Amino acid sequence: MNAGEAQLDLEAVFAAQYARVARVIARVIRDPARAEELGVEVFLKWSRKPQAQGAGSEGWLYRTAVRTGLDELRRQTRRGRYESLASAHAVPTPEEIHASQQDHDRVRAVLAGLQPRQAEMLLLRSEDLSYEELASALDLNPASVGTLLSRAQEAFRKEYIKKYGEQ
């Protein structure tokens, strides 16, 4: 086969199969515009792989389209993970530091105004202690922890509103 026949063959297969390949990729990644770009890449791979051309072209294109879509999903997942890590480690601005410190000071002031048992319960619960662990730590009946915790949260809310208003 000469270069002209190969070019004609590529164009014919592209015209016949491109829409299907792009549709397959779009079903995997749910982004039709990106699927069209990836569909072109599939045909570039196909054109560089002589053993994929011929009678089994359609199957090869379909498998490669699915794999390309899955690879794109993995790439997007990795990118999202890295971006979230990068944003989580961003250095806070002075305004953010000040606002955070102000929030901490307000919480401390409100906790100081509560009954000691309520403040202890809220602090321990903020450390992700279970109801059973709270009952054990504060020498309470495990069945009453939910009610007492709810009362402590309500007391905190009322004290916060009294001191700082609703926000």
C-alpha distance (Angstrom), angle and dihedral (degrees) to the residues before:
residue distance angle dihedral
M1 . . .
N2 3.78 . .
A3 3.80 127.8 .
G4 3.81 93.3 -95.5
E5 3.81 93.0 53.8
A6 3.82 91.3 46.7
Q7 3.82 90.5 51.5
L8 3.81 91.1 48.3
D9 3.82 90.6 47.2
L10 3.85 91.1 50.7
E11 3.79 91.6 49.1
A12 3.80 92.7 47.1
V13 3.81 93.7 48.9
F14 3.81 91.0 44.0
A15 3.81 91.6 51.7
A16 3.80 91.9 47.0
Q17 3.82 99.6 42.5
Y18 3.81 109.8 24.5
A19 3.81 96.9 89.2
R20 3.82 91.0 50.5
V21 3.80 93.3 47.4
A22 3.82 92.5 48.7
R23 3.82 90.5 47.0
V24 3.82 91.8 51.7
I25 3.78 91.6 50.9
A26 3.81 91.8 45.4
R27 3.81 90.3 54.8
V28 3.79 89.5 55.1
I29 3.82 100.4 43.6
R30 3.83 100.4 26.0
D31 3.83 92.4 -136.0
P32 3.84 113.2 106.7
A33 3.81 95.1 -171.5
R34 3.80 93.5 52.1
A35 3.82 89.1 42.8
E36 3.80 90.3 58.9
E37 3.81 90.4 53.1
L38 3.79 91.7 48.1
G39 3.81 90.3 46.7
V40 3.81 89.5 60.5
E41 3.81 89.1 50.3
V42 3.81 89.8 53.5
F43 3.80 90.1 55.5
L44 3.81 91.0 47.4
K45 3.80 89.0 54.8
W46 3.79 90.2 46.7
S47 3.81 92.3 50.9
R48 3.81 91.0 53.2
K49 3.79 94.3 48.8
P50 3.82 110.1 71.2
Q51 3.81 93.6 -177.4
A52 3.84 89.0 60.3
Q53 3.79 92.2 56.0
G54 3.75 122.7 86.0
A55 3.78 130.9 40.9
G56 3.82 95.6 -8.3
S57 3.80 95.3 49.1
E58 3.79 96.8 111.2
G59 3.79 93.9 51.9
W60 3.79 92.3 45.8
L61 3.81 91.2 49.4
Y62 3.80 92.2 48.7
R63 3.83 94.1 48.5
T64 3.78 91.4 45.5
A65 3.81 91.0 48.5
V66 3.81 91.5 53.4
R67 3.81 92.2 46.2
T68 3.80 91.4 46.8
G69 3.81 90.0 51.8
L70 3.79 91.6 49.3
D71 3.80 91.0 47.6
E72 3.81 89.1 52.3
L73 3.81 90.9 51.5
R74 3.81 89.9 51.7
R75 3.79 90.5 47.8
Q76 3.82 91.5 50.8
T77 3.80 91.4 47.9
R78 3.80 92.3 50.4
R79 3.78 91.6 46.4
G80 3.80 91.9 50.0
R81 3.80 90.6 49.4
Y82 3.81 92.6 49.8
E83 3.80 92.6 45.5
S84 3.79 91.8 51.2
L85 3.81 90.2 49.2
A86 3.78 91.0 49.1
S87 3.79 92.9 49.4
A88 3.81 91.4 45.4
H89 3.80 90.4 57.2
A90 3.78 95.1 46.3
V91 3.78 114.0 130.2
P92 3.80 110.0 -109.0
T93 3.78 118.9 -121.2
P94 3.80 120.1 -116.4
E95 3.81 89.0 -106.4
E96 3.81 91.0 54.5
I97 3.79 91.3 48.3
H98 3.80 91.0 49.9
A99 3.83 93.3 47.1
S100 3.80 91.0 48.6
Q101 3.79 91.9 49.2
Q102 3.80 90.2 48.2
D103 3.81 90.6 51.6
H104 3.82 90.9 50.1
D105 3.80 91.2 49.3
R106 3.80 91.3 50.6
V107 3.80 92.6 49.9
R108 3.80 91.1 49.1
A109 3.81 91.1 49.8
V110 3.80 92.3 49.9
L111 3.82 92.5 46.6
A112 3.80 89.0 51.3
G113 3.82 88.8 56.5
L114 3.81 94.2 53.5
Q115 3.77 128.3 85.1
P116 3.84 107.9 -84.3
R117 3.81 93.0 -117.4
Q118 3.82 91.8 53.4
A119 3.80 92.4 47.2
E120 3.82 91.0 49.3
M121 3.78 91.3 49.4
L122 3.82 93.2 50.5
L123 3.80 92.6 46.7
L124 3.79 93.6 49.1
R125 3.80 91.8 46.1
S126 3.83 89.5 50.7
E127 3.81 85.7 59.3
D128 3.83 88.4 61.0
L129 3.79 96.6 -107.2
S130 3.79 113.2 163.6
Y131 3.79 122.0 -122.7
E132 3.80 89.5 -102.2
E133 3.81 91.3 51.9
L134 3.81 90.7 47.3
A135 3.82 90.6 51.3
S136 3.78 91.2 50.3
A137 3.81 95.4 45.0
L138 3.81 94.7 47.4
D139 3.82 96.8 34.3
L140 3.80 93.6 -117.8
N141 3.77 134.9 145.8
P142 3.85 104.9 -95.7
A143 3.81 90.4 -136.4
S144 3.81 91.9 60.4
V145 3.81 98.4 47.6
G146 3.81 94.3 90.9
T147 3.80 93.0 52.4
L148 3.79 93.8 44.6
L149 3.79 92.0 46.9
S150 3.80 90.9 50.1
R151 3.81 90.3 51.2
A152 3.80 91.0 48.7
Q153 3.80 91.3 50.7
E154 3.80 91.1 49.3
A155 3.82 91.3 48.4
F156 3.82 89.4 50.3
R157 3.80 91.3 49.9
K158 3.82 93.2 49.1
E159 3.83 92.6 46.8
Y160 3.81 91.6 48.0
I161 3.82 92.2 50.8
K162 3.79 90.8 46.3
K163 3.83 91.7 53.2
Y164 3.82 102.7 34.3
G165 3.79 108.3 13.1
E166 3.80 126.6 -123.8
Q167 3.78 116.0 -44.2
